[in-house]
Amino acid sequence: MPLAPSLDDLAGLAEAAWARLPMAFRQAAGPVVIRVLDFAEPALLDELDIEDPFELTGLYHGVDLTQASVSDPSPRPAEVFLYRRPILDEWIERGDVALALLVEHVLIHEVGHHFGLSDADIDDIEADRR
């Protein structure tokens, strides 16, 4: 019986997805730290009013580029969190997409928030790509 992809496996898929993005996009984003965890912390889920931890596949944490200021005393790099178990659950439920493409989708969605885009903006961009 094959083992489920590990945290390291998903981190590798995320890093590969990041590397495939156009250089201009990556440069404009600046430093972005990608973190892969099994689930979001319970306190975060409470803060977001999410009862089922499987509902959150990713999260952007940071000051989006539309709000960033060069006068910030010590700006931290943006963080994108990918949640392994919810991503794997969606991958299995869907059954119609490669895991690497699903990880890429979640990563791009969260990095879109780094650029100040709303969920609706990101959905529109993805619809135009299809």
Protein Blocks (a to p, Z undefined) as FASTA:
>chain_A
ZZdddfklmmmmmmmmmmmpcfklmmmnopadddddfbdcfklmmmnopablklpmbdce
dddfklgcfklfbacdddddddfklmmmmmmmnopacfklmmmmmmmmmmmmmnopafkl
mmmmmmmmZZ
